[in-house]
Amino acid sequence: MPINENEFGKGNRDSSILLMEFLSVNFRNAYDLGELVEAMSSKGKDLTKEDVEALLSALEYGGKVKSRTIDGKTYYKYSVVRGLKLI
């Protein structure tokens, strides 16, 4: 039996989508791995540091997240996409 759009939206959200939503809403800040694990936990996703690190690695490879190591600690930030200018 088919379901409507509202019911479909109530389904279990993918962890990478939740992580991207968190980072995009907080695009002005960069977060370390522990902070992102806590953020995911607050959204009901109990993920290990390794799980979140794997998600971040895939998102970084896709250009959606960027990372930078500062004072020996790696921080992750939403990669803001600027509009393209056509010539």
LINNOR-V136838 format. One record per residue. N is the residue number from 0. SS is DSSP state (h for helix, s for strand, l for the rest). OMEGA is omega in radians with two decimals (none if undefined). Layout:
# LINNOR-V136838
n: <N	N>
ss: <SS	SS>
omega: <OMEGA	OMEGA>
This chain:
# LINNOR-V136838
n: <0	1	2	3	4	5	6	7	8	9	10	11	12	13	14	15	16	17	18	19	20	21	22	23	24	25	26	27	28	29	30	31	32	33	34	35	36	37	38	39	40	41	42	43	44	45	46	47	48	49	50	51	52	53	54	55	56	57	58	59	60	61	62	63	64	65	66	67	68	69	70	71	72	73	74	75	76	77	78	79	80	81	82	83	84	85	86>
ss: <l	l	l	l	h	h	h	h	h	l	l	l	l	l	h	h	h	h	h	h	h	h	h	h	h	l	l	l	l	l	s	s	h	h	h	h	h	h	h	h	h	h	l	l	l	l	l	l	h	h	h	h	h	h	h	h	h	h	h	h	h	l	l	l	s	s	s	s	s	s	l	l	s	s	s	s	s	s	l	l	l	l	l	l	l	l	l>
omega: <-3.13	3.07	-3.14	-3.06	3.13	3.12	3.12	3.13	-3.14	-3.08	3.14	-3.10	3.09	-3.10	-3.12	3.10	3.11	3.13	3.11	3.11	3.14	-3.10	-3.11	3.09	-3.12	-3.00	-3.13	-3.09	3.02	-3.04	3.04	-3.04	-3.14	3.13	3.13	3.05	3.10	3.13	3.12	3.11	3.13	3.10	3.07	3.12	3.11	-3.11	3.07	3.08	3.13	3.11	-3.11	3.11	3.10	3.09	-3.13	3.12	3.12	3.14	3.11	3.10	3.13	3.10	-3.11	-3.13	3.02	-3.13	3.09	3.10	-3.13	-3.11	3.08	-3.14	-3.13	3.12	-3.12	-3.07	3.05	3.11	-3.11	-3.14	3.10	3.12	3.13	3.07	3.08	-3.11	none>
